[in-house]
Amino acid sequence: MGSVLELVNLQTIDDELASARAQAADVDRRLEGDPELVAALDDLGQRDAALSSQRKDQHRLELDVQAADAKIGAEEKRLYGDTIKNPKELRSLQAEIDHLKANRGKIEDVLLPLLDAIEAGTVGRQEQGKVVAQGEARWLAQAQVLRGEAERLAGLVASLEGQRAAHIPSIPAPDLRLYESLRTRKGGAAIAKILASNCARCRVTLPDAVRRRALSSSAVVQCPNCERILTQG
C-alpha cells in the first residue's frame, strides 16, 4: 500500500490546500467591502443629490419671490404716489399689482411645500449619516479581523504548498500523473475509500478480485466504474 498511501496523504494535503484557498478567496471577497455599508452610502448619496436639487429649486423660487416683491413694491409706489391722476390708469395699475401678487402666491404655493420637504429631507439625511458612520465603524473593525484572517490563511496556503512540494518526490511519476488527471476530471477527488464492498464515491459494488487486490496490493487499483484510486476505508 506504499504508493497508494502516499497518494492518500497527497489527497489529504490537496483537500486542505483547496479548503484554505477557498477560505482565502472568500476573505478577499469580503475585504472588497461591506454590502450593507455600500447600500447605506448609496442611499446617503441619493439623499444628498435630492437635497441639492431641492435647494437649487428653493434658491430659484426665492429669487422669483424677491423679483415679484420688487416689482409689486415699485408698482405700489406708483399707485400711492401723486404721479398718476387718471382713475382708469389707477385701476389698470391696481389690476397689474393684483396680478403680480397672484403670481407671487403661486410661486409661494410651490416654495412652501418645498421648504417642508427640504426640512424633512435634511432630518432624514442626518439620520442616514448616522447609519453610515456606524456602518463605517463596524466595517473598520471587521476589516481588521479579515486582514488578520487573510494573513493567517496566506501562511497556511504557503505551508501546505511546501508540504505538497516536499511530498511529490515520494510518488512514482506514473502514479502521480494518474492522480493529477483524476483530480482534474473528478472535481478534486482522486481517491475513493472502500466501504464494505462498495466504492465510497460512486457507491458501485466492487468485483471481489478488484476489492482484494486493492486491499492487499501496494499497486494502484482503480474503481472500474468511476476510475478513482481505491484505498482501505
Kinemage of the C-alpha trace (Angstrom):
@kinemage 1
@onewidth
@group {chain A} dominant
@subgroup {mainchain}
@vectorlist {calphas} color= white
{ca met a 1} P 0.000 0.000 0.000
{ca gly a 2} L 3.099 2.225 -0.112
{ca ser a 3} L 2.338 4.154 -3.294
{ca val a 4} L -1.372 4.291 -2.567
{ca leu a 5} L -0.702 5.558 0.960
{ca glu a 6} L 1.478 8.327 -0.438
{ca leu a 7} L -1.347 9.270 -2.812
{ca val a 8} L -3.855 9.245 0.057
{ca asn a 9} L -1.558 11.577 2.002
{ca leu a 10} L -1.252 13.802 -1.053
{ca gln a 11} L -5.049 13.884 -1.395
{ca thr a 12} L -5.284 14.966 2.249
{ca ile a 13} L -2.821 17.786 1.637
{ca asp a 14} L -4.650 18.807 -1.537
{ca asp a 15} L -8.021 18.804 0.238
{ca glu a 16} L -6.650 21.035 2.984
{ca leu a 17} L -4.988 23.250 0.396
{ca ala a 18} L -8.203 23.594 -1.619
{ca ser a 19} L -10.123 24.456 1.543
{ca ala a 20} L -7.545 27.036 2.616
{ca arg a 21} L -7.527 28.629 -0.835
{ca ala a 22} L -11.327 28.758 -0.904
{ca gln a 23} L -11.388 30.386 2.533
{ca ala a 24} L -8.726 32.874 1.442
{ca ala a 25} L -10.747 33.741 -1.668
{ca asp a 26} L -13.843 34.270 0.464
{ca val a 27} L -11.938 36.562 2.826
{ca asp a 28} L -10.558 38.518 -0.136
{ca arg a 29} L -14.081 38.895 -1.487
{ca arg a 30} L -15.373 40.109 1.872
{ca leu a 31} L -12.490 42.577 2.099
{ca glu a 32} L -13.763 44.240 -1.073
{ca gly a 33} L -16.443 45.903 1.021
{ca asp a 34} L -19.476 45.565 3.268
{ca pro a 35} L -22.671 45.304 1.147
{ca glu a 36} L -24.725 46.942 3.912
{ca leu a 37} L -22.316 49.874 4.089
{ca val a 38} L -22.269 50.188 0.297
{ca ala a 39} L -26.075 50.282 0.277
{ca ala a 40} L -26.120 52.845 3.106
{ca leu a 41} L -23.617 55.050 1.269
{ca asp a 42} L -25.649 54.780 -1.924
{ca asp a 43} L -28.779 55.818 -0.016
{ca leu a 44} L -26.907 58.745 1.508
{ca gly a 45} L -25.671 59.808 -1.915
{ca gln a 46} L -29.219 59.735 -3.287
{ca arg a 47} L -30.428 61.845 -0.365
{ca asp a 48} L -27.639 64.363 -0.933
{ca ala a 49} L -28.479 64.557 -4.629
{ca ala a 50} L -32.173 65.067 -3.892
{ca leu a 51} L -31.446 67.791 -1.331
{ca ser a 52} L -29.041 69.510 -3.700
{ca ser a 53} L -31.699 69.585 -6.419
{ca gln a 54} L -34.360 70.814 -3.993
{ca arg a 55} L -32.125 73.578 -2.672
{ca lys a 56} L -31.450 74.759 -6.227
{ca asp a 57} L -35.202 74.917 -6.776
{ca gln a 58} L -35.565 76.765 -3.463
{ca his a 59} L -32.972 79.333 -4.494
{ca arg a 60} L -34.641 79.861 -7.864
{ca leu a 61} L -38.108 80.258 -6.338
{ca glu a 62} L -36.861 82.622 -3.639
{ca leu a 63} L -35.292 84.782 -6.343
{ca asp a 64} L -38.620 84.743 -8.184
{ca val a 65} L -40.396 85.854 -4.988
{ca gln a 66} L -37.845 88.610 -4.447
{ca ala a 67} L -38.287 89.777 -8.046
{ca ala a 68} L -42.060 89.737 -7.632
{ca asp a 69} L -41.806 91.698 -4.353
{ca ala a 70} L -39.572 94.275 -6.023
{ca lys a 71} L -41.990 94.655 -8.927
{ca ile a 72} L -45.005 94.875 -6.620
{ca gly a 73} L -43.201 97.435 -4.441
{ca ala a 74} L -42.372 99.564 -7.441
{ca glu a 75} L -45.936 99.409 -8.782
{ca glu a 76} L -47.472 100.183 -5.372
{ca lys a 77} L -45.164 103.185 -5.048
{ca arg a 78} L -46.516 104.436 -8.328
{ca leu a 79} L -50.091 103.650 -7.251
{ca tyr a 80} L -49.910 105.505 -3.972
{ca gly a 81} L -47.768 108.343 -5.240
{ca asp a 82} L -49.040 111.533 -6.728
{ca thr a 83} L -47.751 110.993 -10.241
{ca ile a 84} L -50.849 109.192 -11.626
{ca lys a 85} L -54.164 111.087 -11.540
{ca asn a 86} L -56.199 109.282 -14.176
{ca pro a 87} L -58.713 106.894 -12.480
{ca lys a 88} L -58.624 104.465 -15.398
{ca glu a 89} L -54.843 104.281 -15.251
{ca leu a 90} L -55.007 103.812 -11.490
{ca arg a 91} L -57.465 100.931 -11.914
{ca ser a 92} L -55.215 99.359 -14.516
{ca leu a 93} L -52.212 99.687 -12.228
{ca gln a 94} L -54.154 98.130 -9.348
{ca ala a 95} L -55.104 95.217 -11.600
{ca glu a 96} L -51.459 94.771 -12.532
{ca ile a 97} L -50.459 94.723 -8.849
{ca asp a 98} L -53.180 92.169 -8.104
{ca his a 99} L -51.902 90.027 -10.980
{ca leu a 100} L -48.332 90.268 -9.683
{ca lys a 101} L -49.461 89.279 -6.191
{ca ala a 102} L -51.404 86.326 -7.583
{ca asn a 103} L -48.309 85.157 -9.431
{ca arg a 104} L -46.236 85.571 -6.279
{ca gly a 105} L -48.828 83.495 -4.416
{ca lys a 106} L -48.471 80.701 -6.976
{ca ile a 107} L -44.712 80.755 -6.501
{ca glu a 108} L -45.119 80.602 -2.727
{ca asp a 109} L -47.566 77.710 -3.108
{ca val a 110} L -44.697 75.763 -4.669
{ca leu a 111} L -41.994 77.121 -2.374
{ca leu a 112} L -43.615 76.423 0.993
{ca pro a 113} L -44.129 72.648 0.468
{ca leu a 114} L -40.619 72.529 -0.970
{ca leu a 115} L -39.233 74.083 2.227
{ca asp a 116} L -41.109 71.450 4.263
{ca ala a 117} L -39.655 68.708 2.041
{ca ile a 118} L -36.155 70.118 2.437
{ca glu a 119} L -36.537 70.215 6.211
{ca ala a 120} L -37.762 66.611 6.299
{ca gly a 121} L -35.051 65.559 3.844
{ca thr a 122} L -32.377 67.228 5.955
{ca val a 123} L -33.527 65.319 9.032
{ca gly a 124} L -33.580 62.074 7.051
{ca arg a 125} L -30.128 62.813 5.682
{ca gln a 126} L -28.785 63.369 9.194
{ca glu a 127} L -30.241 60.040 10.345
{ca gln a 128} L -28.788 58.251 7.331
{ca gly a 129} L -25.453 59.908 8.044
{ca lys a 130} L -25.512 58.268 11.477
{ca val a 131} L -26.257 54.897 9.879
{ca val a 132} L -23.290 55.352 7.550
{ca ala a 133} L -20.994 56.395 10.409
{ca gln a 134} L -21.994 53.314 12.403
{ca gly a 135} L -21.507 51.120 9.334
{ca glu a 136} L -18.065 52.568 8.684
{ca ala a 137} L -17.019 51.946 12.295
{ca arg a 138} L -18.326 48.383 12.082
{ca trp a 139} L -16.545 47.824 8.765
{ca leu a 140} L -13.220 49.127 10.077
{ca ala a 141} L -13.355 46.624 12.946
{ca gln a 142} L -14.488 43.818 10.644
{ca ala a 143} L -11.834 44.607 8.044
{ca gln a 144} L -9.121 44.442 10.691
{ca val a 145} L -10.256 40.941 11.652
{ca leu a 146} L -10.492 39.915 7.996
{ca arg a 147} L -6.994 41.177 7.242
{ca gly a 148} L -5.688 39.089 10.129
{ca glu a 149} L -7.552 36.059 8.798
{ca ala a 150} L -6.209 36.702 5.295
{ca glu a 151} L -2.676 36.773 6.660
{ca arg a 152} L -3.240 33.524 8.577
{ca leu a 153} L -4.688 31.780 5.530
{ca ala a 154} L -1.863 33.022 3.318
{ca gly a 155} L 0.587 31.417 5.744
{ca leu a 156} L -1.431 28.202 5.797
{ca val a 157} L -1.565 28.039 1.993
{ca ala a 158} L 2.198 28.606 1.772
{ca ser a 159} L 2.805 25.880 4.359
{ca leu a 160} L 0.567 23.366 2.576
{ca glu a 161} L 2.150 24.185 -0.771
{ca gly a 162} L 5.509 23.483 0.824
{ca gln a 163} L 4.243 20.162 2.215
{ca arg a 164} L 2.889 19.224 -1.201
{ca ala a 165} L 6.159 20.054 -2.941
{ca ala a 166} L 8.080 18.003 -0.405
{ca his a 167} L 5.684 15.064 -0.734
{ca ile a 168} L 5.659 14.828 -4.554
{ca pro a 169} L 9.098 13.127 -4.952
{ca ser a 170} L 7.935 10.128 -2.886
{ca ile a 171} L 5.322 9.203 -5.520
{ca pro a 172} L 6.217 7.315 -8.719
{ca ala a 173} L 5.761 9.511 -11.767
{ca pro a 174} L 3.089 7.328 -13.489
{ca asp a 175} L 1.005 7.195 -10.296
{ca leu a 176} L 1.334 10.965 -9.843
{ca arg a 177} L 0.225 11.601 -13.430
{ca leu a 178} L -2.816 9.368 -12.905
{ca tyr a 179} L -3.644 11.097 -9.629
{ca glu a 180} L -3.380 14.589 -11.161
{ca ser a 181} L -5.512 13.542 -14.128
{ca leu a 182} L -8.199 12.121 -11.848
{ca arg a 183} L -8.182 15.224 -9.659
{ca thr a 184} L -8.819 17.353 -12.734
{ca arg a 185} L -11.592 15.118 -14.060
{ca lys a 186} L -13.224 14.193 -10.760
{ca gly a 187} L -13.664 17.550 -9.072
{ca gly a 188} L -10.511 17.262 -6.987
{ca ala a 189} L -11.319 13.812 -5.552
{ca ala a 190} L -8.877 11.257 -6.999
{ca ile a 191} L -9.081 8.785 -4.083
{ca ala a 192} L -12.048 6.607 -3.070
{ca lys a 193} L -12.290 4.526 0.084
{ca ile a 194} L -13.648 1.001 0.050
{ca leu a 195} L -16.649 0.728 2.366
{ca ala a 196} L -17.813 -2.861 2.797
{ca ser a 197} L -17.689 -3.977 -0.841
{ca asn a 198} L -18.506 -0.616 -2.387
{ca cys a 199} L -16.633 2.348 -3.763
{ca ala a 200} L -17.438 5.122 -1.308
{ca arg a 201} L -17.501 7.726 -4.102
{ca cys a 202} L -19.742 6.214 -6.770
{ca arg a 203} L -21.439 3.632 -4.483
{ca val a 204} L -20.981 0.858 -7.022
{ca thr a 205} L -20.274 -2.654 -5.689
{ca leu a 206} L -16.701 -3.643 -6.479
{ca pro a 207} L -15.828 -7.013 -8.032
{ca asp a 208} L -14.207 -9.271 -5.412
{ca ala a 209} L -10.978 -9.506 -7.386
{ca val a 210} L -10.683 -5.708 -7.579
{ca arg a 211} L -11.502 -5.292 -3.914
{ca arg a 212} L -8.990 -7.941 -2.789
{ca arg a 213} L -6.227 -6.528 -4.970
{ca ala a 214} L -6.870 -3.003 -3.704
{ca leu a 215} L -6.760 -4.164 -0.091
{ca ser a 216} L -3.737 -6.432 -0.362
{ca ser a 217} L -1.514 -4.924 -3.047
{ca ser a 218} L 0.714 -1.871 -2.991
{ca ala a 219} L -0.150 -1.291 -6.644
{ca val a 220} L -2.590 1.410 -7.643
{ca val a 221} L -6.042 -0.097 -8.269
{ca gln a 222} L -8.871 1.914 -9.767
{ca cys a 223} L -12.627 1.627 -9.358
{ca pro a 224} L -13.993 0.019 -12.556
{ca asn a 225} L -16.865 2.487 -12.559
{ca cys a 226} L -15.586 5.931 -11.530
{ca glu a 227} L -11.876 5.204 -12.094
{ca arg a 228} L -10.809 6.685 -8.773
{ca ile a 229} L -7.855 5.155 -6.937
{ca leu a 230} L -9.117 2.734 -4.286
{ca thr a 231} L -7.881 2.622 -0.709
{ca gln a 232} L -8.918 0.954 2.537
{ca gly a 233} L -11.887 2.538 4.312
